[in-house]
Amino acid sequence: MIFVWAFLVGGAICVLGQICFDVFKLDPAHTMALLVVLGAIADGLGLYDPLIEFAGAGASVPITSFGNALVHGAITELQTVGWIGVVSGIFKVTSAGISSAIIFSFLAALVVRPKG
C-alpha cells in the first residue's frame, strides 16, 4: 500500500507544479522556488515529516523535500548549537545534494554537446 500512497502524494505534488505552469503561467524557476518554499513552510509547521512517514519516496523525492531539508537542518542545529546553527544546519543537511548536482552537471556538460 505504501507504493500507492507514494504514487498519489508524489503525483499530487507534480500536479501542483503543473497547475503553476498551466494556470498561473509561472516559469520553471518560479514554480521550483514556490514548491521549495511550500516544503519549507510545511516543515516549519511540522507537517512534512508525517507526510514523509506516510508516503515515503512520494514526499521525499520531489523538490518540496529540498525546502523540508533546509528548514529541518536549520531547526535541528538551532536547537543543538544555537543561532549559528541556523546557517550551518542548512549546509550540513543539503551539501551532499548540492555538491552532487554541481559535479554531475559539470560532467554532463563535458559529455553532451548542444546543437546549434
N, C-alpha and C positions, 0 to 999 in steps of 0.2 A: 504494500500500500504506500510505502514511502516514495516509491518511484512515481506514483500517480500524483501525490501531493507536490513532489519536486517539479514535475512537469507543469502542473497547474499554477503553482506560485511563480516559477521562473517564466512561464508563458504570460502570466498577468503582468509581470514587470516589463517584459518585452512589449506587450500590448500598450502599456502606458507610454513607453518610448515611441512606439509607432503613432499613437494618438498625438504626441507632441509634434511629430513630423507632419502628419496629415491635417490635423485640425488646427493646431496653433501655428503651423508653418515655421517651427523652430528649426534652426540648422543643427547639424550633428554636435557641434561644440556646446551649444546652449542646452541641448537635450541631455548630453552627458553630464554637464555641470548640474543641471536640475536633478537628475537621478542620484548623483553623488550627494548632493545636499539633502535630498529626501532620505537617503540611507543614513546620513549623519544625524538628522533630526530624529529619525526612528530609533537610533541607538541612544541618543540623548534622553529620549523618553522611556527607554527600557523596553522597547517593542521589538527590536531587531534580533536580539539573541533568542527569544522564544520563537521567532519566525524561523530562524536557522535550525533550532531543535525540531521544529515541526516539519519543515520542508527540506532540510538538508541542503544539497547542492542547488536546489531550486532557488534558495535565498543566498547562498554563499558564493555562487559563481557570477551572477550579474554585477554590473557596475555599481549598483547600490551598496554592495558589500564593501566597496572601497571606502565609501563615506562612513560606513559602520566601523571599519578598521581604524580609520583616522581618529574618530571620536573615542572609540573603545580604548585605543592605546593612550590617548591623551588623558582620559579619565582615570585609567588604571595607574599611570605614572604619577598623576596629580595626587592620588591617594597615598602612594608609597614614598615619593621623593619630595613632593611639594610643587610649587608653581613652575619651577624649571622643568618638571616632568611633563608639563603640557606640550612643550616643544619637543623634548627628547622622546616622549612616548609616541608621538606621531611618526617619527623616523624609525624608531625601533620596530614597530609593527609592520610598516609598509616598505621599508628599504629594500627588502629582497625582491618584492614585486616590481618596484620602480627600477631597480638595477637590472632585473631580467628584461624588462621592456626596452630599456636603452640598449643593452647588449644585443638582444635579438633583432631589434630594429636596425642597428648598425650592420649586423651580419647579413640581414636581408637586403640592405642597400648595396652591399658588396656583390651579392649574387645576382640580384634581379636588375635588369637594365630597363628603364622605362622607354616606351615607344614614343617617338615624336620629338 
